[in-house]
Amino acid sequence: MECPLCITHRDNIVWQDEYCRVITGDDPAYPGYYRVVWGKHVAEMSDLDVCARRHFMDVVFAVESSLRALMNPDKINLASLGNKVPHLHWHVIARFADDRHFPESIWGREQRSALMRNAPDHAALAARISAELA
Amino acid sequence: MECPLCITHRDNIVWQDEYCRVITGDDPAYPGYYRVVWGKHVAEMSDLDVCARRHFMDVVFAVESSLRALMNPDKINLASLGNKVPHLHWHVIARFADDRHFPESIWGREQRSALMRNAPDHAALAARISAELA
């Protein structure tokens, strides 16, 4: 089966450089949910060299900082799992005390109906990510 | 309520330096489950300065590499959530295709009874973490 993260969909890209891309999480219950996807098909962070790993994490933390600035969440969740799709990607999720699963992980048991929030403006998010990395 | 991660329990420490400690996950279904806990009570990675953040991640990736070498897991899962305990800590989990939740996250729905495995020898794990960081 072809790896779904080896295929780039232009319409879900918020930010990108030559190594990785930030894409929308596409979960209406989580408007502050983004994925940072490594360009090459690699399974584990320890498969990357130190420079690549640091750059990847710098982008993850830039998304975190940007979501904090734009959405003021109660918590940020970060995860690299890849059990189903072993192509390196980080989940960066702005969490709110009244969201669907809080304080559980978004992969845990639902706690309540999701309160709808607006996603951040993607041009503003992209600009902030670039600024954080500059 | 006092933060449980501000209290250090000497008996669950596998490795430590002046900034952080690696402790056992204490889940019998997950013998390759460790937590890397930052010493100071800080909630988010973007609250740390760049040097601290890089050191913290270097330790997380050293635990990942060491678990891969000692346990040969099918996947490594990394996560910093902290919704319940907002004191920075990384979950580093060696996952196996026959473990309790695979391919779901360990916070998801159980898939089967856990097949029991041995945890790595902690002296060997500590030595490998130090070697990875050297």
Interface residues (C-beta under 8 A of the other chain):
Chain A: A43 E44 M45 S46 R53 R54 M57 F61 E64 S65 R68 K75 I76 N77 L78 A79 S80 L81 G82 N83 K84 P86 R95 F102 P103 E104 S105 W107 G108
Chain B: A43 E44 M45 S46 R53 R54 M57 F61 E64 S65 R68 K75 I76 N77 L78 A79 S80 L81 G82 N83 K84 P86 R95 F102 P103 E104 S105 W107 G108
